[in-house]
Each structure stands twice: as C-alpha cells, then as structure tokens.
C-alpha cells in the first residue's frame, strides 16, 4: 500500500461590519499575508503487500514538506497558493522489479531498483471572494500533481451561505480530477507474450458535496455533510500482482511470478455521510466528535468514529489527545493470496480493499501567540502545532506519523 501523506491548511476568517452614524467600515477578510510551513514524516510496515499479491513487506517511509501562502488581494478577496513535495522509499513498490539487485529476489526483502524511491510534487491555486456582508463566499481552485507513473490535473469550486446571524451555514462544493497513468506492469509480465494489458490509462473523478452547520447553543455546535464521488477509467493499479489458486506456482529465485495483475471495474460510485458535534465544556476543555458512514458499489461499507479533547493548559498552549476507530467490509473483488480463480472477471489482493478494523491514537500540542511577538524577517510567528499519530490494523499493517505546522503572519 502506498500512502502518501500530505497536510494542507487554508484558513479564512469570517468578519462583520462596524458602523457609525456617518460611514460604514468593512473589515478585511484577511488582514495580512499568512504563511504556513507544514511537514510530516510517515513510516509504515506490514506483511500484505499488494505489489507481491497480498504477501511480502509493506515497509514505506515518506517525508512531505509543504508551504501554504494566503494573500489578501483586497478587503474581499484572498488568493491561496500551496505547494509541496513527497519523497518516499517503498520496499513494496521496489518489487515491481525484484530482480534488479544483487541479492536474491524475495517478497519480504526490498529490491534496490529504481522503483524503490520516488518524488511526488503537487500544488494548488485557489481564489476566494466574500460578499460585503460576509454572508456569501465563492471560491475556485486548480491543482496539479505529478509522480513517476502518473499525472493529475484538478479543478473545482465551492459556495457557502451564512444566515440566521451567522449561526447557520450551508455549503456546496464540486471537484473534477483528470488523471493519466503510465501502465507499469510487473517485470515478468512485460516479458510474457501471453499477457494482456489494461485497456485504458486514464481515470476521471467527479465529486459533489453538501454541508450544513448550526450553532445549537452557546456551548454546542453541530454539522452534517454528504459527499458523492463518481470514478471512471483506470481504477486498477497496473503493477499489483494476483496469484490464482487453480494455476501452478512459478518461481524465480525466492519470488513467485505473477499469474496476472489486479483487475477491477472501470466505474465506481462512492457515498459518504458524516456528522460532527463539538461541545464547549469550560475554559479548559472542548469535546470534538465525528462519525462517518461510507458505502460504494464495490461492496465496501465502513464506519469511522473519532473523538478529540483539546485541553487549554495556558493562554498559549493547548494539548490535543485524540482517538479514531475505523472498520470496513471487503470489496466484492478482494481475494487473499492464492484464492482467486483464473476464471474470475475481477480480482485484487490489495488489503486496502479487504475487511479490517483499525485504531488510531494521537497526541498533539499547539502554541498560539495572537500578538506574534517572535519575528522572522517581516513575519510574526502566530502558531506552532506538533502531533504524533499511531495507527494499527487487525490485518497487521501499522504506521507512525509525525506532523508539524508553523504559521507566520505578515506585519
């Protein structure tokens, strides 16, 4: 499994009018340029690599630095630019060609070939406009990203309406992503005259989402959301192997040669329904809860529940303990190692599509200084956030994630 961890923060402030007897003063949506420096380090391991048919090492590390710059163009408009890279090493993907090193090929040992590491790069450009009364917000964005085996172009927009003295918020957002893949197959299948490759190398994703948020009391706020996603085209990963139970095993060195690659339908429709409830307990504690129900037409249903309890220990320091639980059913096309049949139409041994449950534990600390006393050039340090997360599935996969964010505000 290849997880590329990436963090993107865009913060827009909602403001109101100040009025006197002779004139109206309109406060700016964003008073000054804000710059966020974000970074994360991710490390995972497990024994169910999809590249080697559901067996083998899933060891992967990833380092992701990102910069986000929000620029006020005038009182109403904000331009946000974020760009980042992701440098990873993957024992699993290195075994696309396990025979390109001096050591004997083995699914539980990383190969030292070119696919053992790579660099992902991406960026987003977004524009937001707020009406004079700050009750209507329109935004648009475009994004681009690239890696050794794919290129992605995306664009989208959103509209937010606030009313009931800004106690109620309705929003709608839509996005389109157009992806193109390089059809990189396992090395032994590239050398086979009987192997039939995939028919398409493009994937299009269309999403539509709706949100509703309501301040229920001075201490309680709730939110509901629904997201719909339609995907078409290449939904299989070309270099993930599958081994059939009705065919004879074939080996080269210690590595089993693929019977075929993962094959999945070219259409998928996803639905996610979520809800949040935040409760202000007192000046020290806040309770944040979240639940999401997901289902798709591949047979997967899932439940996600999380809780976070920010603890304000001083005016500047806050602790963030958190817990997240997740479970899902298996896709109709998932088969563990050597259980699929050569007569099946669709099959995968990717454990991301298997049945599993997972627990994630997190702890963070935040520092905030609204007066930005610490300076870097012409920018004042407004906040620092540090967090550690530990995740483990009952299938054996586990990871650690260390993330950090630094926000600076222009003077």
C-alpha positions in Angstrom: 0.0 0.0 0.0 1.3 3.4 -0.9 0.1 6.1 1.3 1.3 9.5 0.6 0.7 11.6 3.4 0.2 15.1 2.8 -1.2 18.1 5.0 -2.9 21.3 3.5 -4.3 24.1 5.8 -6.4 27.0 4.3 -7.9 29.4 6.9 -10.4 32.1 6.0 -11.7 34.4 8.7 -15.4 35.5 8.6 -15.9 39.1 9.6 -18.7 41.7 10.3 -19.3 45.3 9.8 -18.5 48.1 12.2 -20.8 51.1 11.7 -21.1 54.7 12.9 -23.6 57.5 12.2 -21.9 58.7 9.1 -20.0 55.9 7.4 -19.6 52.1 7.2 -16.3 50.4 7.9 -15.7 47.0 6.2 -13.2 44.8 7.9 -10.9 42.8 5.6 -11.5 39.1 5.2 -7.7 38.5 5.8 -5.8 41.4 7.4 -2.3 40.4 6.2 -0.5 37.7 4.3 -0.3 34.4 6.1 2.4 31.7 5.5 2.2 28.1 6.8 5.2 25.8 6.8 3.9 22.2 7.1 5.8 19.0 7.2 5.3 15.3 8.1 7.2 12.1 8.4 5.4 8.8 7.8 6.6 5.3 8.4 4.7 2.1 7.9 5.2 -1.7 7.8 3.2 -4.9 7.3 3.2 -8.2 5.5 0.4 -7.9 2.9 2.0 -6.0 0.0 -0.4 -5.7 -3.0 2.6 -5.5 -5.3 3.5 -9.1 -4.4 0.0 -10.5 -4.4 -1.0 -10.0 -0.8 2.2 -11.2 0.8 5.5 -9.5 1.4 6.8 -6.4 3.1 4.8 -3.2 3.1 7.6 -1.1 4.6 7.4 2.5 3.4 8.7 5.9 4.6 7.6 9.3 3.4 8.7 12.9 4.1 6.4 15.7 3.0 7.3 19.4 3.3 4.6 21.9 2.2 4.2 25.7 2.1 0.8 27.5 2.0 0.6 31.2 1.3 -2.7 33.1 1.7 -2.6 36.6 0.2 -5.3 39.3 0.7 -5.9 40.9 -2.7 -8.3 43.5 -1.2 -10.9 43.6 1.5 -13.0 40.8 0.0 -10.7 38.5 -2.0 -8.0 36.1 -0.9 -5.5 34.2 -3.1 -4.1 31.0 -1.7 -1.1 29.1 -3.1 0.1 25.8 -1.6 2.9 23.6 -3.0 4.7 20.6 -1.7 6.7 17.5 -2.4 6.7 14.0 -1.1 9.9 12.0 -1.1 9.3 8.3 -0.3 11.1 5.0 -0.2 9.0 1.8 -0.6 10.1 -1.7 -0.1 6.8 -2.8 -1.7 6.9 -0.8 -4.9 10.6 -1.7 -5.3 9.4 -5.2 -6.0 7.7 -4.2 -9.2 11.1 -5.5 -10.5 12.5 -7.6 -7.7 15.3 -8.9 -9.9 17.3 -5.7 -10.4 19.6 -6.0 -7.4 22.5 -8.3 -6.5 20.5 -10.1 -3.7 18.1 -12.9 -4.4 14.6 -11.7 -5.1 12.2 -12.1 -2.1 8.8 -10.6 -1.5 9.8 -9.9 2.2 13.0 -8.0 1.1 13.2 -4.7 -0.6 14.8 -4.5 -4.0 17.3 -1.8 -4.6 15.9 -0.9 -8.1 14.7 2.4 -9.4 11.2 2.0 -8.2 12.4 1.7 -4.5 12.1 5.5 -4.1 10.4 8.4 -5.9 9.3 12.0 -5.6 5.7 13.3 -5.8 5.2 17.1 -6.4 2.0 19.0 -6.4 0.4 22.4 -6.0 -2.9 24.2 -5.6 -4.1 27.7 -6.5 -7.4 28.9 -5.0 -9.3 32.1 -5.0 -12.0 33.1 -2.6 -14.4 36.1 -2.7 -16.6 37.2 0.2 -19.7 39.5 -0.2 -19.8 42.8 1.6 -22.0 41.4 4.4 -19.7 38.3 4.6 -22.7 36.0 4.2 -21.7 34.7 0.8 -18.4 33.1 0.0 -17.4 31.8 -3.5 -14.2 30.0 -4.2 -12.4 28.3 -7.2 -9.3 26.3 -7.4 -7.0 24.4 -9.7 -4.4 21.8 -8.8 -1.7 19.8 -10.5 0.5 16.9 -9.3 3.0 14.5 -10.8 4.9 11.3 -10.0 6.9 8.8 -11.9 3.8 6.8 -13.0 1.0 9.4 -13.1 0.0 13.0 -13.8 -3.1 14.7 -12.3 -5.0 17.9 -13.1 -7.8 19.0 -11.0 -10.2 22.0 -10.7 -13.3 22.8 -8.6 -15.2 25.4 -6.7 -17.5 26.0 -3.7 -20.2 28.3 -2.5 -21.0 29.0 1.2 -24.1 30.8 2.5 -24.3 32.1 6.1 -27.6 33.3 7.6 -29.5 33.4 10.9 -27.0 36.0 12.2 -24.2 33.6 11.0 -25.4 30.8 13.3 -26.3 28.7 10.3 -24.1 27.8 7.3 -24.9 25.9 4.1 -22.2 24.9 1.6 -21.8 23.1 -1.7 -18.5 22.1 -3.4 -17.6 20.3 -6.6 -14.3 19.0 -7.9 -13.0 17.2 -11.0 -9.7 15.3 -11.3 -8.3 14.1 -14.6 -5.5 11.5 -14.0 -3.3 9.8 -16.5 -1.2 6.7 -15.6 1.9 5.2 -17.0 1.0 1.5 -17.4 3.9 0.0 -15.5 3.4 -3.8 -15.2 5.4 -6.4 -13.1 8.7 -7.1 -14.8 7.9 -10.8 -15.5 4.6 -9.9 -17.3 6.3 -7.4 -19.6 8.4 -10.3 -20.9 5.3 -12.6 -21.4 3.8 -12.9 -24.9 0.5 -14.2 -23.4 -0.1 -11.3 -21.1 -3.0 -8.9 -21.9 -2.5 -5.4 -20.5 -5.2 -2.9 -19.4 -7.3 -1.1 -22.0 -7.1 2.4 -20.6 -4.5 4.6 -18.8 -6.9 7.5 -17.8 -9.0 8.0 -14.7 -11.6 10.7 -14.2 -13.0 11.5 -10.7 -16.1 13.8 -10.1 -17.2 14.8 -6.6 -20.1 16.8 -5.3 -20.5 17.6 -1.6 -23.0 19.4 0.6 -22.6 20.7 4.1 -24.8 22.1 6.9 -23.5 23.6 10.1 -25.6 25.0 13.0 -24.7 26.7 16.3 -27.2 25.0 18.6 -26.3 26.9 21.8 -23.5 28.9 23.4 -21.7 25.6 24.1 -22.8 23.3 21.3 -22.3 23.2 17.5 -23.3 20.5 15.0 -22.6 19.8 11.4 -23.8 17.3 8.7 -22.2 16.5 5.4 -22.7 14.3 2.3 -20.1 13.6 -0.4 -20.7 11.8 -3.7 -17.9 10.6 -5.9 -18.0 9.0 -9.4 -14.9 7.5 -10.8 -14.4 6.2 -14.3 -11.5 4.7 -16.2 -8.4 3.0 -14.8 -9.2 2.0 -11.2 -6.8 -0.9 -11.1 -3.1 -0.5 -10.2 -1.1 -1.9 -13.1 1.9 -3.2 -11.1 -0.1 -5.1 -8.3 0.1 -8.9 -8.8 -2.5 -11.6 -8.3 -1.9 -15.3 -7.8 -4.6 -17.8 -8.7 -5.4 -21.0 -6.8 -6.1 -23.1 -9.9 -2.7 -22.5 -11.6 0.7 -23.9 -10.8 3.1 -21.7 -8.8 6.1 -20.5 -10.7 9.2 -19.0 -9.0 12.3 -17.2 -10.0 14.8 -17.2 -7.1 12.6 -16.7 -4.0 10.0 -14.6 -5.8 6.7 -16.0 -7.1 6.0 -14.9 -10.6 2.6 -13.2 -11.2 -0.3 -15.1 -12.7 -1.9 -11.8 -13.6 -2.3 -8.2 -12.4 -5.1 -6.7 -10.4 -8.2 -6.2 -12.5 -11.2 -4.1 -11.3 -14.3 -2.5 -12.8 -13.8 0.8 -14.7 -16.6 2.5 -12.7 -17.1 3.2 -9.0 -19.6 5.3 -7.1 -18.9 6.3 -3.5 -21.2 7.9 -0.9 -20.1 9.3 2.5 -22.4 10.7 5.1 -20.8 12.4 8.1 -21.7 14.4 11.2 -19.8 16.5 13.8 -20.7 17.6 17.3 -18.5 20.0 19.2 -19.2 20.8 22.8 -17.5 23.6 24.9 -17.2 22.1 28.4 -15.4 25.0 30.0 -12.5 27.4 29.5 -10.1 24.4 29.7 -11.8 21.6 27.8 -13.6 21.2 24.5 -15.1 17.9 23.2 -15.0 17.3 19.4 -16.7 14.2 18.0 -17.1 12.9 14.4 -18.9 10.0 12.7 -19.0 8.9 9.1 -20.8 6.2 7.2 -19.4 5.2 3.8 -20.6 2.8 1.1 -19.9 2.2 -2.6 -21.0 -0.1 -5.4 -17.9 -2.4 -5.0 -19.4 -3.8 -1.8 -17.5 -1.8 0.8 -19.2 -0.3 3.7 -17.3 1.4 6.5 -17.8 3.3 9.8 -15.5 5.9 11.2 -15.7 7.4 14.7 -13.3 9.8 16.3 -13.0 12.0 19.4 -10.6 14.8 20.3 -10.4 16.7 23.6 -8.4 19.9 23.3 -7.1 20.9 26.7 -6.1 24.5 27.1 -3.4 24.5 29.8 -2.3 28.1 29.4 -3.3 31.1 27.3 -0.8 30.0 24.7 -0.5 26.2 25.0 -3.1 23.6 24.1 -2.9 19.8 24.2 -4.8 17.6 21.7 -5.3 13.9 22.6 -7.4 12.1 20.1 -8.7 8.6 19.1 -10.1 7.3 15.8 -11.8 3.9 15.1 -12.4 2.6 11.6 -13.8 -0.7 10.2 -14.9 -1.8 6.8 -16.2 -4.8 4.9 -14.3 -6.3 2.0 -14.8 -5.3 -1.6 -16.6 -7.9 -3.8 -13.4 -8.4 -5.8 -10.9 -8.9 -2.9 -9.1 -12.2 -2.7 -6.3 -13.0 -0.3 -3.1 -14.7 -1.6 -3.8 -17.6 -4.0 -7.6 -17.7 -3.5 -8.8 -16.0 -6.7 -9.6 -18.2 -9.8 -8.3 -17.6 -13.3 -12.0 -17.7 -14.5 -13.0 -14.7 -12.3 -13.7 -11.4 -14.1 -12.3 -9.1 -11.4 -9.8 -9.7 -8.6 -7.4 -7.9 -6.3 -5.2 -8.9 -3.4 -4.9 -5.3 -2.1 -5.6 -5.3 1.6 -6.8 -1.7 1.4 -9.9 -3.4 -0.1 -10.1 -6.2 2.5 -12.2 -6.5 5.6 -10.4 -4.9 8.6 -10.7 -2.8 11.7 -8.2 -0.1 12.7 -7.4 2.1 15.7 -5.5 5.3 15.6 -4.2 7.2 18.7 -2.9 10.7 18.5 -1.4 13.4 20.7 -0.6 17.0 19.8 0.5 20.2 21.3 -0.3 23.7 20.0 1.2 27.1 20.7 -0.6 30.3 19.8 0.5 33.9 20.1 -2.1 36.3 18.7 0.4 39.2 19.2 3.1 37.5 17.1 6.0 38.6 19.3 8.5 36.3 17.7 9.6 37.5 14.3 11.1 36.0 11.1 12.0 38.8 8.7 8.8 40.8 8.3 6.6 37.9 9.5 5.4 37.2 13.1 5.0 33.7 14.4 1.3 33.1 15.2 1.2 29.4 16.0 3.0 26.1 16.1 1.3 22.7 16.0 3.1 19.4 16.6 1.3 16.0 16.5 2.1 12.3 16.7 -0.3 9.6 15.4 0.0 5.8 15.7 -2.3 3.6 13.6 -2.7 -0.2 13.6 -5.0 -2.6 11.6 -6.0 -6.0 12.8 -4.6 -7.3 9.5 -1.1 -6.3 10.7 -0.4 -3.0 9.0 0.8 -0.2 11.3 2.2 3.2 10.9 3.5 6.3 12.7 3.0 9.8 11.6 4.8 12.9 13.0 3.5 16.2 11.7 4.3 19.9 12.3 2.9 23.2 11.3 4.2 26.8 11.7 2.0 29.8 10.9 3.5 33.2 10.2 1.6 36.5 9.7 2.9 39.5 7.8 3.2 42.8 9.6 
